[in-house]
Each structure stands twice: as structure tokens, then as C-alpha cells.
Amino acid sequence: MSAEALLQQLEWTVLRRLDGLLQGDHKTLFRGSGVDLADLREYQAHDDVRHIDWNVTARMQSPYVREHQEDREISAWFLLDLSGSMDFGSGNKSKRQMMMQFVGVMAKLLMKRGNRIGALLLNPAETDGFQCIPPRMGRRHLLHLLHVLETSPNIQITHQTNLNEWLARANGLIKRRSSVFVVSDFMGQFNWASELSALGRRHDTVATRLFDPAEMNLPKAGLMLLQDSETSEQLLLDTANTKFRHRYAQLVEEREMQLATCFAQAGVDALELSTNEDMANALMRFSELRKRRVWRA
């Protein structure tokens, strides 16, 4: 499916549904880089006491609170993992295709509020392993980004995903406070936690983790020849073996706990996206994540 056709499909099937479901929640999804004093009004029972203006309160002999207008014109960066494992999909959709849908929907929501979008791609097909698309506005720019994701070749060469170097590159590249979406399956070594933490301290960061159901629950299909999409290593496995399946389930559980710990320690929101999930439902979960973040803030 072309980038234009994909975007049209998302506009009809996902964005229209989200407009009705999110309604006034759009403004709570993304936080701007600054606030300006908009008004002063008398304190009400539900107000946060931290917003009381004590100088005005002293003069008026009655509690007054400050209201702020947030500057929401921000840049949004998509850090997109195009390593070999992202082309895996056991059903009708690969992790890369799910990533394209997510980027299309989130970028449309962001640009609707006047925000620019850019991307830093982890792409082993590039000479230095990275590809940068500077932040811009407009439908043509979004179509260009989706076209790059669609046409980047499947990685056939042996490579090793380096998430740490990718996140370090992003930390050096993104200067102004932004919304950052790290979109990856987070396969490989866990040496990237400190860089993700640094990103989370400087920016409003969401770790969007993509996975396929077959990666979580190994199909019981007897002997299978499996190949690592990045190292090209091949293994002949008996997926019907009870001990092997039990050990595999243990390793999956350990990895899930390790991922959750890394995201929590980095202080970033984590959005889980399965290749067999409805995108509108996934984005509603994202909306709940953002509302909780705003409430905590």
C-alpha cells in the first residue's frame, strides 16, 4: 500500500473514530514547552493550592489562583527503528507496517495543533546507520516520511541493532524541548537505559514498543527452522517440546520485566502495540497514559 493510500485509509478508519472518542482530550495528549499567565480568578474548591497567587490574595483579602495558557507549538520527533527484526509479522501486518500506522495517526493529531514533525531513523541500510528527516509541517512532509518508511529496503545484510548509539544520537540532535516517540521492538542488549533516561529528562518521551503475538507465545508447530533477522543465525527447534516451551516462556517473562523496569527507571511512558491490535484502541490507551501524566504533573 502506498503512503498516500495508507494515510487516506487511516483518516477514514482511525482518525474519524478518534475525533469522536477523544473529544476534548486532544489538549491533554501533548504538553508544550512553556506557559504564559492568562488570567487570575478567585479560588474554587477543586483548584490546586500550588496555583494560588499569594501577592494578589493578600491585596484582595480573598484567595486568587493563576491560570496559564500553554504554548503548544512544539516539535515532535519520531525515533524509528528500521532494523531487520521490525519486518517480522506472523499475521497480516508486520511491526514495520504497524509503525507506519502509528506514525501516520500521531503525526496527523500533532500537525492538527500546529506542530512540526521530524524523524531520526535507525536504518542499517544507510552508510552511517542513521537517517534524519528535519521537522516540518504539512501533508506532503508526512507523506514523504511514510514513503521513506515504506520503501526502505528490508535488511538482508548481517547487522547488530545498536539502540544505545541511536538514542545518544537523538540526545545530541534534539536541542529544544520536544515530544519524542521512540518506536522500536527494543530487541537486543539492554545497554540503552541511561540514554533513554537522558532523553526522558529533557523531553516529553513515550517509548512505543512494538511486538508480534508469535514472539510472546511460540506457536506449537513441531520442528521449525528459525533465522535471526539481524545476525542470520539459524536454529532448528522443536516447538512441541514441553521443556523448551516452558524455558521460552520464562525467558519472555524475564525480558518483559526487564523492559518494564528500564522504562520505569527512565521515567518515560510506555505504550505497547501488538501487530494484531486495532490502532484506535491502542491510541485510546495512549490517551489514558497522557491524562495520568498530566494529572501527576
KEVEX-578769 format. One record per residue: residue in three letters; x, y, z of N, C-alpha, C, O in turn. Coordinates in steps of 0.001 Angstrom, whole numbers, padded with zeros to 6 digits, always signed. Layout:
<sites>
ALAXYZXYZXYZXYZ/...
</sites>
This chain:
<sites>
MET+000843-001194+000000+000000+000000+000000+000881+001248+000000+001829+001343+000779/SER+000561+002224-000892+001350+003441-000982+001123+004318+000246+000168+004125+000997/ALA+002027+005290+000434+001907+006196+001573+000609+006996+001500-000062+007190+002514/GLU+000253+007462+000296-000986+008233+000118-002208+007388+000467-003107+007855+001167/ALA-002244+006137-000021-003383+005256+000258-003467+004921+001742-004557+004864+002311/LEU-002310+004698+002369-002300+004396+003797-002848+005568+004602-003653+005371+005513/LEU-002418+006784+004275-002869+007948+005018-004371+008158+004844-005062+008490+005808/GLN-004881+007971+003638-006320+008104+003401-007101+007064+004203-008150+007364+004773/GLN-006575+005834+004240-007243+004773+004996-007269+005117+006486-008287+004926+007151/LEU-006155+005623+007007-006101+005987+008425-007066+007120+008739-007699+007126+009794/GLU-007180+008083+007819-008078+009214+008045-009530+008760+008137-010314+009319+008905/TRP-009887+007741+007348-011268+007269+007346-011545+006264+008455-012635+006267+009027/THR-010592+005414+008766-010867+004306+009682-010431+004554+011116-011004+003972+012036/VAL-009437+005397+011330-008897+005600+012678-009132+007022+013179-009704+007215+014252/LEU-008692+008020+012406-008756+009397+012882-010185+009874+013099-010444+010619+014043/ARG-011123+009456+012240-012523+009845+012435-013075+009256+013733-013823+009916+014455/ARG-012698+008003+014023-013129+007386+015279-012515+008086+016477-013188+008300+017485/LEU-011252+008443+016374-010578+009101+017492-011153+010487+017765-011239+010907+018919/ASP-011547+011201+016704-012131+012524+016899-013357+012451+017794-013581+013329+018627/GLY-014146+011407+017621-015342+011253+018437-015034+010742+019829-015722+011093+020788/LEU-013998+009910+019951-013681+009301+021243-012879+010229+022146-013115+010289+023352/LEU-011924+010957+021552-011060+011804+022364-011735+013117+022743-011604+013590+023872/GLN-012460+013702+021786-013161+014968+022001-012225+015985+022642-011215+016352+022041/GLY-012539+016446+023848-011725+017498+024469-010383+017027+024969-009595+017843+025448/ASP-010085+015725+024877-008824+015211+025409-007628+015548+024540-006489+015331+024953/HIS-007864+016085+023322-006725+016389+022464-005707+017272+023169-004500+017082+023015/LYS-006192+018237+023942-005268+019184+024549-004461+018566+025678-003462+019149+026099/THR-004861+017406+026183-004093+016789+027259-003088+015774+026744-002305+015230+027523/LEU-003096+015507+025431-002198+014484+024898-000751+014965+024832+000176+014187+025056/PHE-000560+016247+024524+000789+016750+024297+001000+018034+025085+000149+018923+025088/ARG+002136+018118+025746+002432+019298+026551+003445+020164+025826+004393+019661+025223/GLY+003235+021482+025892+004107+022421+025217+005384+022696+025989+005654+022079+027019/SER+006170+023641+025467+007485+023896+026057+007476+025053+027047+008502+025320+027672/GLY+006362+025745+027212+006343+026863+028142+004927+027267+028474+003982+026792+027845/VAL+004762+028151+029471+003441+028613+029866+003471+030121+030037+004486+030689+030440/ASP+002338+030776+029723+002184+032208+029914+000984+032438+030818-000005+031707+030752/LEU+001078+033470+031672-000030+033817+032547-001186+034334+031706-001040+035294+030950/ALA-002348+033679+031848-003508+034041+031045-004513+034868+031838-005108+035800+031296/ASP-004713+034534+033135-005755+035224+033893-005581+034931+035380-004839+034031+035775/LEU-006287+035717+036192-006394+035478+037631-007880+035379+037970-008696+036129+037432/ARG-008222+034467+038849-009621+034338+039256-009668+033852+040701-008676+033371+041247/GLU-010834+033989+041295-010997+033572+042680-010840+032058+042814-011236+031291+041936/TYR-010262+031660+043919-010028+030245+044224-011362+029497+044364-012308+030003+044967/GLN-011419+028278+043794-012588+027407+043940-012149+026100+044591-010960+025781+044631/ALA-013120+025349+045098-012806+024178+045927-011938+023152+045220-011139+022479+045871/HIS-012070+023012+043896-011331+021967+043172-009941+022427+042720-009196+021628+042152/ASP-009575+023678+042952-008309+024209+042446-007113+023669+043214-007210+023328+044393/ASP-005980+023600+042517-004717+023185+043126-004154+024363+043924-003980+025455+043384/VAL-003872+024141+045200-003388+025237+046060-002038+025768+045585-001661+026892+045914/ARG-001302+024951+044800+000003+025407+044309-000139+026548+043311+000839+027240+043029/HIS-001351+026763+042762-001570+027820+041778-002065+029116+042419-002363+030081+041714/ILE-002152+029143+043741-002588+030368+044408-001523+031457+044243-000334+031217+044451/ASP-001974+032659+043864-001086+033819+043791-001191+034547+045129-002178+035233+045394/TRP-000173+034394+045967-000260+034905+047336-000209+036425+047400-000794+037014+048309/ASN+000476+037081+046458+000515+038541+046446-000867+039131+046180-001308+040051+046870/VAL-001548+038581+045159-002898+039056+044838-003857+038703+045968-004731+039495+046318/THR-003690+037504+046539-004542+037076+047649-004440+038037+048822-005442+038357+049462/ALA-003211+038499+049104-003015+039424+050229-003689+040771+049963-004265+041373+050869/ARG-003613+041243+048710-004215+042537+048386-005738+042480+048372-006403+043417+048813/MET-006299+041360+047855-007746+041247+047685-008437+040677+048917-009666+040670+048994/GLN-007644+040194+049891-008210+039593+051104-009092+038380+050784-010023+038053+051520/SER-008767+037721+049658-009514+036529+049236-008591+035719+048332-007859+036300+047530/PRO-008609+034373+048444-007667+033574+047638-007919+033702+046129-009051+033587+045659/TYR-006827+033945+045384-006885+034005+043927-005871+033008+043351-004807+032786+043929/VAL-006216+032418+042213-005319+031461+041551-004934+031977+040174-005661+032742+039542/ARG-003762+031530+039732-003269+031885+038399-003754+030857+037385-003758+029658+037666/GLU-004161+031319+036215-004476+030439+035086-003439+030693+034007-003093+031836+033708/HIS-002947+029595+033423-001873+029711+032434-002342+029226+031062-003164+028317+030941/GLN-001792+029864+030046-002002+029423+028670-000735+028730+028218+000332+029344+028185/GLU-000841+027449+027867+000359+026698+027498+000694+026883+026022-000184+026837+025160/ASP+001953+027091+025754+002449+027161+024385+002567+025749+023841+003437+024985+024259/ARG+001685+025401+022902+001650+024022+022414+002332+023850+021054+002327+022753+020494/GLU+002909+024908+020529+003599+024773+019256+004978+024172+019521+005930+024890+019829/ILE+005072+022875+019401+006299+022151+019705+006700+021329+018498+005921+021145+017563/SER+007907+020848+018533+008339+019875+017534+008141+018482+018099+008399+018244+019279/ALA+007693+017578+017279+007561+016177+017677+008547+015362+016853+008596+015471+015628/TRP+009318+014557+017537+010309+013711+016872+009897+012247+017005+009532+011781+018084/PHE+009964+011540+015883+009744+010105+015875+011092+009418+015680+011720+009553+014630/LEU+011533+008680+016703+012742+007863+016572+012279+006488+016126+011626+005773+016886/LEU+012614+006112+014891+012017+004946+014252+013067+003881+013961+014069+004135+013293/ASP+012819+002713+014464+013736+001577+014339+013397+000793+013074+012325+000196+012977/LEU+014321+000797+012098+014119+000044+010855+015101-001124+010764+015475-001533+009664/SER+015513-001655+011894+016397-002818+011883+015627-004052+011388+014404-004017+011256/GLY+016345-005119+011120+015762-006292+010479+014590-006903+011213+013661-007402+010579/SER+014611-006877+012540+013542-007525+013305+012197-006836+013141+011162-007432+013442/MET+012188-005590+012670+010938-004858+012516+010114-005339+011326+008943-004979+011204/ASP+010697-006138+010458+009959-006655+009294+009228-007951+009606+008589-008524+008724/PHE+009311-008422+010844+008642-009671+011209+007158-009435+011465+006760-008430+012055/GLY+006353-010388+011005+004924-010372+011280+004350-011743+011031+004502-012288+009937/SER+003694-012311+012021+003143-013662+011873+001744-013646+011262+001229-014689+010860/GLY+001127-012462+011190-000226-012348+010643-000242-011505+009380+000621-011641+008513/ASN-001243-010626+009290-001397-009798+008096-000572-008518+008148-000520-007774+007168/LYS+000067-008259+009273+000749-006985+009437+002090-007198+010132+002178-007921+011125/SER+003128-006562+009602+004448-006634+010235+004587-005499+011241+003754-004595+011296/LYS+005655-005562+012036+005904-004493+013002+006196-003179+012282+005833-002114+012780/ARG+006838-003236+011130+007105-002012+010370+005795-001380+009887+005638-000160+009947/GLN+004863-002199+009412+003571-001670+008960+002784-001066+010118+002116-000044+009959/MET+002867-001707+011287+002204-001146+012469+002839+000190+012845+002141+001114+013263/MET+004151+000295+012700+004857+001533+012977+004392+002643+012032+004197+003778+012466/MET+004212+002328+010755+003743+003321+009789+002359+003834+010163+002088+005030+010051/GLN+001480+002936+010608+000144+003360+011024+000224+004291+012237-000447+005321+012290/PHE+001044+003913+013195+001178+004724+014407+001706+006111+014066+001172+007112+014543/VAL+002747+006177+013246+003331+007464+012864+002301+008306+012113+002179+009505+012363/GLY+001556+007680+011190+000564+008415+010423-000493+009053+011305-000835+010221+011119/VAL-001013+008299+012264-002068+008813+013143-001533+009881+014082-002119+010958+014194/MET-000415+009593+014766+000116+010544+015747+000563+011839+015063+000361+012926+015603/ALA+001168+011726+013880+001622+012922+013169+000438+013794+012758+000514+015020+012847/LYS-000648+013177+012313-001838+013950+011938-002413+014681+013149-002785+015850+013048/LEU-002488+013997+014298-003003+014634+015508-002119+015809+015932-002620+016850+016357/LEU-000805+015634+015814+000125+016689+016209+000062+017871+015256+000020+019019+015699/MET+000055+017609+013954+000053+018696+012980-001268+019452+013005-001316+020632+012656/LYS-002344+018779+013416-003638+019452+013531-003561+020593+014544-004329+021551+014460/ARG-002635+020493+015502-002452+021535+016524-001296+022483+016179-000849+023256+017026/GLY-000821+022418+014943+000207+023352+014501+001620+022951+014831+002512+023799+014823/ASN+001858+021679+015123+003197+021221+015497+003939+020616+014308+003335+020020+013416/ARG+005246+020780+014318+006089+020202+013270+006513+018796+013672+006608+018479+014858/ILE+006767+017960+012677+007222+016598+012953+008523+016315+012206+008713+016727+011062/GLY+009418+015593+012902+010669+015161+012304+010946+013722+012694+010217+013146+013502/ALA+011983+013142+012135+012275+011738+012426+013771+011481+012381+014503+012079+011592/LEU+014207+010576+013247+015560+010042+013203+015425+008538+013070+014972+007862+013994/LEU+015819+008017+011921+015643+006600+011622+016914+005821+011941+018013+006203+011539/LEU+016742+004731+012667+017823+003760+012844+017733+002812+011664+016899+001906+011651/ASN+018597+003020+010663+018464+002314+009391+019810+001723+008966+020666+002441+008449/PRO+019998+000421+009180+021278-000201+008816+021605-000103+007330+022753-000317+006941/ALA+020612+000219+006487+020875+000353+005058+021643+001635+004735+022251+001736+003670/GLU+021623+002614+005644+022368+003851+005442+023844+003644+005776+024197+002739+006532/THR+024698+004486+005209+026143+004337+005386+026557+004397+006848+027341+003569+007312/ASP+026022+005394+007583+026380+005523+008994+025331+004905+009913+025448+004992+011135/GLY+024309+004281+009334+023292+003601+010132+022124+004462+010558+021220+003983+011243/PHE+022124+005761+010154+021069+006667+010584+020573+007502+009414+021291+007707+008435/GLN+019351+007975+009521+018771+008878+008532+017921+009899+009265+017035+009532+010037/CYS+018184+011189+009029+017462+012259+009724+016534+012979+008762+016935+013349+007659/ILE+015285+013178+009186+014301+013957+008435+013934+015150+009319+013228+014970+010311/PRO+014391+016363+008991+014169+017533+009865+012677+017844+010047+011869+017541+009169/PRO+012316+018445+011182+010901+018748+011460+010324+019775+010486+010919+020825+010237/ARG+009166+019449+009950+008428+020363+009073+006942+020127+009264+006525+019204+009964/MET+006155+020978+008628+004711+020879+008681+004173+020381+007334+004880+020389+006327/GLY+002926+019955+007339+002215+019732+006091+002042+018271+005701+002814+017398+006098/ARG+001009+018043+004916+000671+016697+004465+001772+016110+003583+002087+014923+003675/ARG+002359+016961+002721+003413+016467+001826+004611+015957+002626+005223+014951+002266/HIS+004937+016652+003702+006055+016226+004544+005756+014880+005208+006624+014010+005266/LEU+004533+014710+005708+004143+013436+006319+004169+012311+005293+004625+011207+005593/LEU+003684+012582+004086+003709+011562+003034+005152+011168+002695+005437+010003+002421/HIS+006046+012145+002717+007464+011847+002470+008013+010910+003538+008716+009949+003225/LEU+007692+011187+004801+008164+010337+005896+007611+008924+005755+008355+007953+005892/LEU+006322+008798+005484+005711+007473+005325+006298+006740+004121+006471+005521+004151/HIS+006602+007491+003060+007196+006868+001867+008590+006319+002176+008960+005247+001696/VAL+009360+007056+002980+010686+006572+003379+010559+005270+004173+011322+004329+003956/LEU+009593+005222+005090+009383+004008+005891+008946+002846+005014+009339+001701+005239/GLU+008128+003150+004010+007597+002096+003145+008654+001531+002202+008690+000326+001953/THR+009515+002404+001676+010440+001996+000621+011835+001631+001115+012633+001096+000347/SER+012148+001908+002383+013458+001489+002890+013566-000023+002757+012680-000742+003220/PRO+014632-000522+002136+014708-001959+001836+014794-002818+003090+015354-002405+004106/ASN+014232-004019+003002+014410-004995+004073+015891-005320+004202+016575-005549+003204/ILE+016374-005338+005418+017810-005511+005643+018204-006972+005462+017783-007843+006223/GLN+019021-007224+004436+019485-008583+004167+020875-008838+004744+021251-009980+005011/ILE+021635-007749+004933+023000-007915+005421+022988-008199+006921+022060-007811+007632/THR+024029-008879+007390+024172-009143+008823+024471-007834+009552+025361-007082+009155/HIS+023724-007572+010613+023932-006348+011375+023507-006575+012813+022832-007555+013131/GLN+023906-005666+013667+023553-005725+015080+022912-004400+015471+023535-003346+015345/THR+021680-004450+015939+020978-003224+016327+021664-002567+017516+021918-003210+018535/ASN+021962-001272+017373+022610-000521+018449+021665+000588+018905+021756+001724+018440/LEU+020756+000245+019823+019794+001226+020318+020477+002321+021132+020020+003464+021137/ASN+021547+001989+021806+022250+002967+022636+022812+004102+021786+022644+005275+022120/GLU+023475+003754+020691+024052+004777+019815+022957+005623+019164+023117+006830+018984/TRP+021857+004983+018817+020710+005666+018208+020130+006716+019155+019907+007859+018755/LEU+019884+006329+020416+019336+007256+021399+020341+008355+021745+019952+009497+021989/ALA+021624+008017+021767+022657+009025+022019+022675+010054+020887+022835+011251+021128/ARG+022509+009575+019649+022439+010496+018511+021245+011440+018653+021351+012632+018363/ALA+020118+010903+019098+018918+011727+019287+019143+012763+020387+018713+013909+020251/ASN+019811+012374+021472+020088+013317+022561+020953+014482+022095+020801+015605+022576/GLY+021851+014217+021167+022690+015294+020638+021988+016123+019581+022330+017288+019375/LEU+021011+015536+018910+020341+016202+017790+019199+017109+018238+019064+018226+017738/ILE+018373+016637+019180+017153+017361+019565+017506+018342+020691+017674+017931+021840/LYS+017615+019610+020372+018060+020621+021337+016895+021193+022138+016946+021244+023367/ARG+015844+021624+021437+014708+022273+022090+013755+021223+022639+013586+020160+022041/ARG+013129+021519+023783+012199+020563+024378+011130+020166+023369+010516+021025+022735/SER+010909+018860+023224+010015+018332+022210+009222+017153+022760+009494+016647+023849/SER+008236+016733+021975+007605+015435+022212+008384+014405+021407+008608+014587+020211/VAL+008795+013328+022058+009626+012317+021394+008958+010957+021522+008588+010537+022618/PHE+008807+010273+020392+008250+008930+020364+009349+007974+019907+009798+008030+018762/VAL+009768+007110+020803+010785+006106+020479+010037+004838+020066+009460+004156+020913/VAL+010044+004522+018776+009229+003432+018238+010154+002287+017823+010906+002404+016855/SER+010089+001183+018564+011011+000075+018352+010431-001183+018979+009485-001117+019764/ASP+011008-002338+018624+010665-003559+019359+011629-003787+020530+011460-004723+021313/PHE+012643-002916+020637+013620-002943+021738+014267-004322+021883+014525-004789+022993/MET+014523-004964+020735+015265-006219+020737+016751-005923+020907+017219-004838+020560/GLY+017472-006872+021431+018919-006707+021581+019315-006465+023017+018559-006748+023946/GLN+020512-005937+023185+021064-005744+024520+020377-004597+025255+019840-003677+024638/PHE+020407-004671+026593+019817-003629+027426+020893-002626+027848+021105-002403+029040/ASN+021566-002026+026873+022609-001049+027190+022160+000372+026890+022980+001290+026871/TRP+020855+000564+026654+020333+001847+026214+019563+002595+027307+019081+003702+027070/ALA+019443+002008+028494+018585+002591+029530+019021+004002+029925+018165+004869+030104/SER+020318+004258+030067+020786+005578+030513+020505+006644+029465+020161+007774+029812/GLU+020647+006299+028179+020365+007264+027113+018873+007566+027033+018483+008707+026788/LEU+018035+006546+027240+016588+006784+027253+016211+007662+028447+015337+008523+028336/SER+016863+007446+029573+016616+008268+030757+016990+009724+030496+016260+010633+030891/ALA+018123+009949+029833+018537+011315+029497+017536+011977+028559+017242+013166+028684/LEU+017019+011196+027624+016004+011706+026698+014729+012070+027454+014111+013099+027184/GLY+014338+011214+028407+013133+011447+029188+013231+012657+030092+012219+013303+030365/ARG+014437+012984+030567+014611+014154+031433+014459+015452+030660+013995+016454+031205/ARG+014845+015439+029401+014843+016672+028608+013570+016858+027792+013200+017984+027460/HIS+012904+015761+027472+011764+015833+026562+010578+015028+027097+010729+014170+027966/ASP+009399+015327+026556+008204+014553+026865+008268+013287+026019+007934+013315+024834/THR+008693+012182+026616+009087+010994+025857+008136+009828+026074+007721+009541+027197/VAL+007801+009167+024977+006975+007961+025017+007743+006827+024332+008138+006950+023173/ALA+007950+005731+025052+008558+004537+024463+007438+003683+023891+006658+003093+024639/THR+007357+003615+022573+006323+002850+021889+006925+001514+021473+007697+001439+020518/ARG+006569+000480+022188+007178-000833+021979+006265-001705+021112+005124-001984+021482/LEU+006779-002129+019959+006026-002966+019026+006394-004433+019222+007557-004766+019452/PHE+005399-005300+019130+005678-006729+019233+004648-007512+018433+003578-007005+018097/ASP+004994-008750+018138+004095-009662+017436+003694-010769+018404+004533-011230+019177/PRO+002425-011214+018384+001990-012257+019325+002841-013516+019283+003018-014174+020308/ALA+003374-013862+018108+004187-015074+017989+005507-014953+018751+006112-015961+019114/GLU+005950-013719+018992+007173-013527+019769+006925-013766+021252+007850-014100+021994/MET+005700-013598+021679+005355-013745+023083+004944-015183+023418+005272-015702+024485/ASN+004226-015812+022492+003768-017191+022675+004166-018001+021451+003545-017898+020393/LEU+005196-018797+021606+005733-019561+020482+004687-020552+019965+004141-021327+020750/PRO+004400-020543+018667+003420-021491+018121+003883-022936+018323+005071-023236+018204/LYS+002956-023809+018624+003264-025226+018798+003156-025897+017437+002101-026408+017062/ALA+004278-025887+016696+004246-026328+015294+005296-027386+014981+005663-027558+013819/GLY+005787-028099+015993+006781-029142+015749+008135-028552+015408+008509-027498+015923/LEU+008876-029238+014535+010210-028767+014153+010103-027521+013275+009361-027497+012293/MET+010852-026495+013646+010851-025246+012882+012286-024765+012723+013072-024800+013670/LEU+012619-024313+011514+013914-023693+011261+013729-022184+011362+013059-021581+010524/LEU+014317-021576+012380+014179-020147+012614+015491-019445+012315+016571-019971+012584/GLN+015379-018245+011753+016568-017462+011420+016483-016092+012070+015461-015411+011987/ASP+017576-015698+012721+017660-014368+013310+017714-013347+012173+018573-013434+011296/SER+016798-012385+012193+016690-011422+011092+017851-010441+011044+018002-009720+010058/GLU+018676-010395+012087+019779-009446+012104+021138-010130+011979+022008-009651+011252/THR+021326-011244+012681+022625-011931+012604+022638-013044+011568+023702-013567+011235/SER+021453-013418+011047+021283-014509+010073+021561-015891+010664+021612-016875+009927/GLU+021739-015976+011978+021943-017268+012630+020674-018116+012513+019567-017612+012703/GLN+020839-019405+012202+019700-020308+012046+019715-021379+013134+020772-021888+013509/LEU+018529-021711+013630+018386-022741+014647+017205-023644+014291+016147-023164+013883/LEU+017395-024949+014448+016315-025911+014263+015747-026238+015640+016439-026809+016484/LEU+014503-025881+015862+013895-026008+017187+012668-026909+017137+011923-026927+016157/ASP+012483-027648+018212+011277-028471+018358+010288-027690+019224+010360-027734+020452/THR+009372-026984+018581+008441-026123+019315+007358-026918+020044+006572-026344+020798/ALA+007313-028227+019825+006340-029057+020540+006912-029611+021844+006192-030210+022643/ASN+008214-029403+022052+008867-029904+023255+008422-029098+024478+008574-027877+024510/THR+007877-029782+025476+007305-029111+026644+008347-028319+027419+008098-027179+027809/LYS+009520-028919+027644+010580-028242+028400+011060-026987+027663+011289-025939+028266/PHE+011205-027130+026345+011663-025982+025558+010639-024848+025616+011013-023685+025771/ARG+009368-025174+025495+008326-024155+025531+008273-023467+026901+008054-022259+026995/HIS+008477-024251+027946+008473-023686+029296+009649-022727+029478+009497-021639+030035/ARG+010818-023143+029003+012010-022290+029111+011827-021020+028285+012230-019941+028721/TYR+011235-021128+027117+010993-019966+026263+010065-018979+026968+010306-017772+026962/ALA+009001-019507+027577+008055-018651+028304+008742-017931+029463+008449-016766+029732/GLN+009655-018621+030149+010402-017993+031243+011255-016837+030736+011288-015765+031339/LEU+011949-017068+029610+012808-016027+029047+011994-014812+028608+012419-013672+028796/VAL+010814-015062+028019+009935-013955+027606+009509-013145+028825+009529-011915+028796/GLU+009124-013837+029897+008687-013147+031111+009817-012316+031718+009596-011192+032169/GLU+011027-012874+031727+012172-012144+032267+012449-010886+031450+012733-009823+032003/ARG+012364-011018+030140+012623-009871+029267+011552-008796+029442+011859-007604+029446/GLU+010296-009218+029587+009213-008249+029786+009424-007460+031073+009208-006248+031107/MET+009847-008149+032131+010095-007474+033404+011270-006514+033275+011248-005420+033840/GLN+012290-006919+032535+013462-006069+032353+013106-004810+031555+013574-003717+031872/LEU+012279-004969+030522+011830-003824+029735+011026-002851+030594+011264-001643+030566/ALA+010065-003391+031362+009226-002545+032213+010079-001782+033224+009816-000612+033502/THR+011097-002441+033773+011984-001789+034737+012757-000656+034085+012880+000425+034661/CYS+013277-000894+032889+014039+000137+032169+013168+001354+031866+013609+002489+032051/PHE+011949+001132+031406+011056+002245+031092+010711+003034+032356+010693+004265+032346/ALA+010436+002310+033444+010076+002972+034700+011246+003788+035240+011059+004923+035679/GLN+012448+003221+035213+013621+003930+035719+013957+005143+034864+014478+006139+035366/ALA+013657+005058+033567+013913+006196+032678+012866+007292+032845+013066+008413+032378/GLY+011752+006981+033504+010709+007971+033734+009914+008314+032492+009426+009437+032359/VAL+009775+007350+031566+009026+007595+030331+007759+006754+030321+007704+005685+030929/ASP+006742+007249+029624+005547+006454+029418+005849+005354+028416+006623+005556+027480/ALA+005238+004186+028609+005450+003054+027702+004111+002650+027097+003155+002356+027814/LEU+004057+002640+025777+002864+002224+025045+003177+000936+024303+004083+000901+023470/GLU+002430-000127+024603+002641-001429+023966+001709-001547+022763+000504-001324+022884/LEU+002266-001899+021597+001472-002047+020382+001704-003425+019777+002830-003775+019424/SER+000641-004196+019662+000720-005512+019029+000328-005394+017562-000501-004560+017200/THR+000927-006233+016719+000631-006187+015285-000798-006617+014965-001281-006356+013863/ASN-001484-007271+015904-002864-007689+015642-003882-006793+016353-005052-007156+016474/GLU-003430-005611+016827-004316-004744+017596-004929-003661+016729-004317-003203+015764/ASP-006144-003255+017080-006810-002140+016426-006133-000841+016863-005971-000592+018057/MET-005739-000010+015887-004975+001195+016196-005769+002188+017037-005203+002840+017915/ALA-007066+002314+016784-007875+003260+017564-007887+002878+019041-007783+003746+019908/ASN-008015+001582+019333-007986+001132+020731-006641+001427+021366-006574+001838+022525/ALA-005560+001216+020609-004222+001487+021125-004056+002970+021450-003454+003322+022464/LEU-004591+003840+020585-004465+005271+020820-005328+005737+021986-004993+006721+022646/MET-006428+005048+022247-007212+005383+023431-006415+005063+024693-006487+005799+025677/ARG-005655+003964+024667-004777+003661+025792-003721+004748+025952-003367+005125+027070/PHE-003228+005240+024837-002248+006323+024874-002866+007570+025515-002217+008255+026305/SER-004114+007856+025172-004807+008998+025759-004870+008876+027280-004662+009857+027996/GLU-005160+007658+027774-005197+007439+029216-003822+007644+029844-003710+008185+030945/LEU-002767+007207+029135-001403+007428+029621-001119+008916+029796-000563+009331+030813/ARG-001498+009708+028813-001200+011130+028846-002006+011840+029928-001505+012749+030590/LYS-003253+011422+030101-004063+012052+031147-003467+011786+032525-003453+012664+033388/ARG-002972+010559+032722-002339+010248+034004-001062+011069+034186-000776+011527+035292/ARG-000296+011257+033112+000927+012053+033190+000615+013504+033553+001285+014099+034397/VAL-000412+014068+032905-000793+015459+033196-001271+015574+034643-000945+016542+035331/TRP-002043+014587+035106-002532+014620+036480-001378+014572+037478-001386+015284+038482/ARG-000371+013716+037189+000795+013635+038076+001564+014949+038085+002052+015393+039124/ALA+001665+015579+036878+002405+016843+036775+001707+017957+037528+002192+019088+037547/
</sites>
